[in-house]
């Protein structure tokens, strides 16, 4: 018997009323419930003599009851076909098409309820976010540098879903009135403010003036809403690692040659990941070992940082090339490189070379830094705790620090010096 016959045979055995929810149908119902889909028509059958509950959500079966699902329209179509076949009736292809068409029309009837459920991995983007104002306090808005902003609405949470008669909107920013023809800051027909290619100089206080009538008979009401718009950037993060090598005498030219060669090898190792390695410090010291004499050692400190896309030899264009991912891969390559050196030394039957890696001395640290003019402040910016937010007036950040420092004479956003 072919698979299609198996399916038809299963459909013929279905009763005309409620039918048991088989494992395959149950799995389908579970899959559908995990994403945007139709609401399942499964319902819990009561025990004998009981009354069917009104709620049709999936529930575990109780004693005497079972998990059931009404036969769907396509299944009923197959039932009719199978019954006709069992009665040895001759069914034409046109009749089959008519049955399937009626099943489709029944499924697409207006009475079907739609429940949109977001997938677990769904993430809101800047374009999907809409921010409402507050009549009591300014609302903070965070816009990533050189990106499009969320929609800043000129309404409160209460008025957002209310009917407004003859509304008028007017926006003012740090540089004065904002018109809809502005190329960088646009006001939509519904009064929303949207920034295109947000620049740090656009940070500041924005005020919306709203006038409207609650009803045709009432007088005009006015409302003033304030927003503080901040530019922010991702932290400038990198790895810093230290290693130690057994070395030649500290005044030997071989140590300098080895230093250049090591930096060259490490840089080539992470080149394809659009990362760069910098030598921060190199020192040679004489070290007294336990139960041994003095030996010379080289102390190296390196950093692994992500190149900007415009500087990198192979700019990344998809989400797999985020800075943190690339740095994580570079870290793995570096660790593997030094582990291989240990293995190679362990396999040597000859005496050790004069310069070699000392096992167990590799130490890596993850470091977060903000660019000058930006800083992190969890108390001031609780909605963006890990963002490097532009320094507000009265503060500055002169270097790659983590926080904005106080400066009462600073009157601009993004100050890099206290003047």
C-alpha positions, 0 to 999 in steps of 0.5 A: 500500500502506498503512502497516499493510501495510508493517509486516506485509510487514516482519514477514513477511520476518523469519526465525523465528530471530534477525533483523537489528537495523534502524536503527529498532529500534537507535534504540529500543534506544539510547533504552531504554538511556538510561532505566529500561526492560527490558534489551535482548535484542540480541546480537553474532553471531560471524563464520562458524564462531565461537561466540556470546558469553554477554553480550547487551549491545549492541556494535559489529559486528565483521568478519564479524559483525553486530548482531542482535536476537531477534524479540520476541513482538509481531513473532512474532505478526505473523509468524504472522498474515502466514504465514497470510495468505500461505497464503491462510488466513482469520484471524478477529479472535478469532485475532488477539486471541489472538495479541496476548494471547499476545505480551503474556503472554510479554513479562510473564513472570517471567523478564524482567530489570528494570534501572533506570537513572537519567536523566542529569538525575535529581537526588536530593531531600531525601526520597530521601536516607538517611544511615547512621551511623559507629561511629567518628566523628559524621556531619554531616547538612545540612538546609535551613531550613524544609524536610523532612530526609533520613532519618537511619538508626540503623544503620551501612553494614554493618548496613543490609542485615543481619538484626537480631533484636528491634531497639530504637531510642532517639534523644536530641537537644539537648533530650532524648529524642525520641519518635515523637509529636513534631511536628517530629522523628519517629522511624519504626517502623524507627528513622529520624529525620526532621525536619519544617519544620527550624528553626535551633534544632533544630541540634545533636548527635543520638545514637541508641542501637541494641540488637539480636541478630544471631541468635536464639541470640546475646546482645543487642548495643548500638551508639551512633551520633552525628550533627551536624545543621546547618541551612543556607540558600542564599547571599544573592546579588545583582548589584552594578553601577556606571555613569557619566553625564555630568552637570550641574554637581555642585550642580545640582538636575537631577542629583538629579531625574535620580537619582530618575528613573533609579532609578524606571525601573530598578526598574520594569524588573525588577519583574515578576521579583520583583527590586528595585534599590537605590541604594547610592551616588551621587557627583558628581565633576569629571573631567579628560579627555585632550586636553579640559577638565574635565567633571562626571560622576555615579558610581552604584552599584546592587544587584539582589537577589531579593525573598523570595516573600512580599514580591514582588509576583508570587511564583514557584511553579515551578522557573523562578522560582529566585532565580539565574534571575530575577537572570540575567534582570534582569541581561540587562534592565539591560545591554540598557537601557544598550545602548539608550541608547548606540544612541539617542545614536548616532542623534541629529542634535541636540547631546547632552543635558547628562546622558547615559550614558557608553558602556562604564562599566557594570560588573557583579559577582556577590556571594555573602553569607550571612545573619547567623548563617550562613557558608561553610566548605569545610574544615569542611563539604566535603559542602556547600561552597557552602551557608551553614551555621549557625555552630557553637558557638565562632563567629558571623557578625554581618552579611551576611558570607561566613564565621563568625568565631571566638568562644570565648565563643559556646555556641550554634548560629547566633550573631550576636554574640560575647558 
